């Protein structure tokens, strides 16, 4: 069986061969690809295509996938040019580029990972038999657009910094771009014969597409760094909170910052660590020119609430850095105003880090409130702070959440189970064509 993956990123093994920077995103794809190729009985030939810069358009070749010291079969790879900096703009020339790849590889099944970029729609358009097309949903752009400004003052949404004016990218314009991405996403899903999701929430959202497409439940396997390690309260930085991302409003960092003074009222030495791009950088002239309205608003919240000594921006972390930071943290906080299935929530649970999360989207499919983690209503700053304080003040609660969360995540993200499930999906699709 010949399977062609359409990915948003270059797999690390391929990036290494091409001397490209290795992405920290979607690292679980490496494990799945190696598992598919390792077992001869699968009889699977795997191809992978991914967006590249213009000068690398059309690049192709083979790369050997390593599993430990073993060498698996080769992955055939293809690069195609796409303007990933403007994912709201559909480029019809993608259809020709992807068409050449499909013609060359001749797949039995095309598996598209994610609907966030125009290449998903382009592939759906050129796929001649929709029953051979499987689209895995991750975030759902059309839904994210609806919630983009939740918890933000209306005047902040309308403001523009020099950077926003130059890029036409203030908060309202960012929301409009998500709406455009949602329209492309909807068009792609309408052309799919098969859709894979992983939560009760995405199953409900996708219901309108399932008159013509079949839905498959498929949980994700997480990055290998997060398996086999255990959080301990005695080894962590007591009264520390970790937020894995705050680059844009959906992640709810503004809500977390407004809530944190209430935590400090009980625990004056508490700290919040934030990973991801440092969108609040504002020291040099260059940084002042580059800052956007959302970054500037976060800075204002920090200053107004006197959080300068309590909030630490870490910058981008690779998988190992993320794992290390989670293990050091007393609490992992997911403050998103909407999530489907947060991989970082899964990674925290897998390590045994106590989790506090907004009760949104598909997160309730990952953990049971009060048993495996603590929920709070989105936008409720008092409840958010209260749940963090509960864990800080109750060692027994922290330990119970740690154990139960880890046990749940080990089932949800079991590599062998999820790999076997993917094989089942592929074989079922292939038999039905």
N, C-alpha and C positions, 0 to 999 in steps of 0.2 A: 504494500500500500504506500502510495506517494503522498506525503503531507507537506503542504506549503504553509508556513507561518508568515503572517504579516504583523510585524512588531513595531512599536513606537521607538524602540532603542536598538542599538547594536549590541548583540550578546557579547559579554566580556571576552570570551575566547576569540571571537572574530575581531573585536576591537584591538586586542593584543597583536594579532597577526597584521592588522592594517596600520599599526602604530597610531591608533586613535585613543583619545581619553576614554577610560572605562566608566560607564554610567553606574551609579549606585541604585538606580531605579529598576524595578522588575527583575531583581537578581534571581528570583525563584525560577525564572525561565531556563537558566543554566542547568539547574538540577533536573527539571523535567526533560529537557532535551537530551541530557546524558543518559537518563533512565530509559528513554524511548529507544536510544541507539544501542544500549548495552546488551539487551536481551535479543539474541538472534531470532528466537521464536516469533517475535513481533513482526518480523519481515517488513519493517518500516524504513522508507527512505525519506529523510527529512531535508527540506529546503527552508531557508529563512530569508525574507527580504525586509528591508528597513530603510528609513530616510537618511540621506547623507547630504553634504554640501554640494554645490553645483559642480565643483571640480572633480568630484568622485562619482558623478552620475554614470551609471552603467557598469560600475565595478562589480566583479563576480569572481568566484573561486570556490575552493574547498578548504575546510579547516577541520582538524582532528579534535574531537571533544575528549578531554581527559576526565577520568573518574578515579581519584586517588592516583595510583601508579599505573592504572590500566588505561589503554587507549581504546576509545570506542570507535565506531565507524565515523565516516566523514559527514559533515554538514555542508551542503551546497548553499552558498550565500550569494545574495544579490543586493546591491545598493541602488537606490533611485533618488533623484533630486526632489526635495519638497521644501517649501518655505515654512518651516515649523515655527518661525517667529510670528507668523500671522495665520494661525490655524482656523480663524473664522472665514478665511477667503478660500473658496473652492477653485482649484486649478484643474480644468478639464484635461490638460496635457498629461496629468497623472495617469489617466486611463490608458494612454498609449504606452507609457513607461511600464506600468504594471502589466499591460497586455503582453508585452515582449517577454517579461519574466514568466508569466503563466504559460505562454506558448513554448518557451524553452524548457521549463521544468515539467510540464504536463502533469499536474497534481490530480490525485483522486479526490482529495479534500483540501479546501482552503480554510485555514483557521485564522481569523482576524482577532487580535488581542486589543480590545479597547475601541471606543468609538469617538475619541476626543479629537482626532485629526482627519483632514479631508481624504487621506489615503484609504480610510475605511469605506467611504462612499464610493470612491473610484473603483476599488476592488469589487464592491458589490455590483456596480454597474456593468463591469466587464465579465463577471462570472456568468457563464452561459447556462448553467444548471443550478438554480438556487438551492436545490437539495444537497449540493456538494459544498455549500457555504455555511460555515459555523462562525458566529460572532460571539466572543466573550465580552460581556459588559463589565466595566470597572466602575468609574464614576459615571453618572448619567448627566450630560451637560445641560439638557433641556430642563431637568429638575433643579440642578445647581443654579441656573439663571434665576429661577423664581425666588431663591433664598439669598441671593448674592449680597444684599444690603441689610440683612437682618441684624438688628442691634446697633446700627450706625445712625447717627443724627443726620437728618435730611440735608442740612447745610454742608456737612462734611462730604456727602456723596456728590454734591454739585461743584465743590471747589476744584481748582486746577493749579498745580504747581507748574513751573517752567517745563519740567520733564513731561508732565501730563499734556500740556498744550502742544509740545513738540511731537509727541507720539500719538496724540488724540486718544488718550488712554487714562482718563480720570475714572473714578469708581463707577459712575453711571455708564460711561463708554465701555468699561470692562464688562459690565453686566450685559450690555447690548451685544458684545462680541460672543459672550456665552450663549445668548439667544440664537445667534447665527450658527454657532457650532451645534447647538441643539437641533436646528433645522436640518443640517447635514446628517447628523446622527439619526434623526427620525427617518430620513430618506433611505439611509443604509439599512436600518433595521427592517423597514418595509420590504426590502429585497432579500432578506435573509431567510433561508429555509430552516435554519437551526440557530438557537440562541442559548448561550450558557450563562447562568447567573449563580449567585451563592447566598442570597438572603430572601427572607419573606417579603421584604420591602421591594427589592428589584423585581421579584416575581409579580407583584401587584402592579408596579409601574409598567411592566412590559406586557401586561395582559392584552392590551389592544393589538399587539403584533402577533399574538399566538393563534389567531384563526388560520394563519397561513404558515406559521413557523412552529417548530417543536422546541419546548423549553427543556434544558438539561440542568440539573443541579450539579455544580462542580466546585468544591472548595479549593482554595489556593494553598500550595505548599510555599512556606516562607523561606527566606534566605537561610542558607545552611548555618551561618554564624550563630543563629538564635536557638539551635537545638542542643540539648545536653548541658545547659548551664542553668544555675539556680540563684535567684535573688535571696538575700538574707538581710533582715533589718539591721543586724549587728554590723554588717559590712557596708551599708549604704551611708550616704550623707544625710543624717537625720534632718527632717523638716525641709527637704528639698523637693521641688516639683519640676518635672520635665515635660515640656511641650515640644513635639517633634517638628512642628512647622507653623509659621505665621505669616507666610509670604503674601497671602491675599485674604480678603474678608471672610470667605467661607470657613476658614480654619478657626475663626472666633477668638483670635488672640486679644482683640479689643475687649471682649467680654471677660476674658481671664484677667486682664490687667485691671479692669474696674472692680473685679471681685477680690483681688489679692490683698488690698489694704485690710479687708475683714479677716483674712488669715493672719496678717501681721499683728492685728490687735490681740490675738491669742498667742502667737508665736513670733515675737519681734525679730528673731534671727532667721526666719524662713527665707528661702531663695527660690526664684524661678529661673530655670535654664531653658533657652529657646534655640532650637536648631533651625537650619535653613539659611537662605540668603539674608544678609544683614541689610534689610530694607530701611532700617532706621539710622544708618550711618550718616552723620551730619557734621563732621569735623572739618574736612578739607573743602576747598571751593568746588572741586569736582564732585564730591559727595553731595554738597548742597544743591548743585545743578541737577544731579541724578535722582534726588529723592522724589517720591510720589506722594500724593495726598494721603494715602493710607499709612505709609511709613511715617509721615509727619504727624498724623493723628496719634499713632502709637507713641511717638516721642512726647507729645503733649500730655497724654495720659500718664506716662512715666514721671514727667516733671510735676504735674498737678498732684499726683498721689505720692510724691517723694519716694519713688521706687528705684532711683538711680543705683543704690547700693544693693538692691534686692533682685534685679532682673539682669541676667547675663545672656547676651546673644553669642552663640557658639559658632555661627557660620555653618557651612555644609559639613556633614559628617558622613564618612563612608560606612559600610555595614559594620565594620569592627568598632568604629567610633560610636556609632549609634548603640550597639550592644553594650559597650562599656559604660556609656552615659546612663542607659536604662538601669543597669545593675547598680549604679551609684545612687539612683534616685529613690526617695521615700515613696513618691507617688508619681504615676504617669497620668497626665491630664489630656484628654481629647475634648477640646472646647468647640468643635465644629458645629456650625448651624445646620449642616447636612452632611452625611456620609453614607456611602453604601455599606462597604465592609472595609473598615480601616485596617490596613496591614500592620500599622504601628501598634494599634490596640492588640492585634493578634500576637505581634512580637513581644510586647510587654507581658501579656498573659503567659506566653510560652516560657518566658524567663521567670515568671512568678512575681513580677512587679505589681503591687496593688494599683488598680485602675479606677479612675474617676472619669466618667464620660457623660456628655449630653445625651439624652435619650432621643436619638434622631435616627431616621432612615433605617439602615440594615444593622446598626450596632446591636440592637436587642437580639439579633440572630447569633451574635458572637458570644454574648455573656448574659447570665441571669442576674438581674439586679439584687443587691443585698446578699447574694451568695458568692458570685464570681467576680463582682465588681460593684461599684456604686454609681447609680445614675442620678442626674438632676435634670429638671426641665430646662430646655434651651432658653437662654436669655435671663434665667433666674440667678443673678449674681450672688444673692444670699445663700441659695441652696448649693451653688457651686462651692463657695467658700466653706460652707458647713460640712460638705462631704469630705473635703481635704482635711479639715480640722478633726473630723471623726477618726480618720486613719492616723493622723499625727498623734492623737491622744489615746489611742486604744491599740496596744501592741497585739493583743489577742485577735482583734478584728483584722489588723493588717496581715497576720499570719494565716487566718482562715481564708481571706480573699486570695492571698498568694497561692495557697495550696489548691483551692477549688478552681481558680482561674487557670492555673497551669494544667490541671487535669483536663479541663474543658478544651483548652487550646491544643493539647497533645492529640485529642481526637479530631478536632476540626481541621488541623493542619498536618495530620499524619501523612508523611511523604508517600509511603507505600500505598495507603488507601486512595489518596488523590491521584496517584499515578495510574493505579488500576482502573479507577473510575474514568479517567481520560481515555484509556484504551477501550473501555466499554463503549464510550460515546463514539469514538472513531469507527469502531467495527460496526456499530449499529447504523451509523450514517452510511457507511460504505455498502452495507447489505440492503439498505432501503433505496439506494439510487438505481 
